[in-house]
Amino acid sequence: MTGGTGIARDSEEIREMLIEAENRKELWIKHFKSARMDQKSNAEALRNITALRGVIKTLRWTLQMCDEHGIAIPHPLD
C-alpha cells in the first residue's frame, strides 16, 4: 500500500465501515425528512447525504460489490 498511513484494512473492517456509512446516511435522510429546517441545516443534511453516497460507493467498489441496483461499479469516481 502506498501513501496514507500504510495501514492495510481487511475486508471485514471495510464491511463494518460500509454498514456504518449506510446507517449514518439513513439517519441523515430521516433527519432531513423529519422537520422543517432553516437553509443552513438543510444544506448540511444534503451535503452529508451526498458525501455518504460517495463513501458507500467507494467502499462497495473496494469490496467488489454492486451498487443498490445490482450493477457493478466500474470506478468510484464515475
Order of alpha helices (4+ residues) and beta strands (2+ residues): alpha-alpha
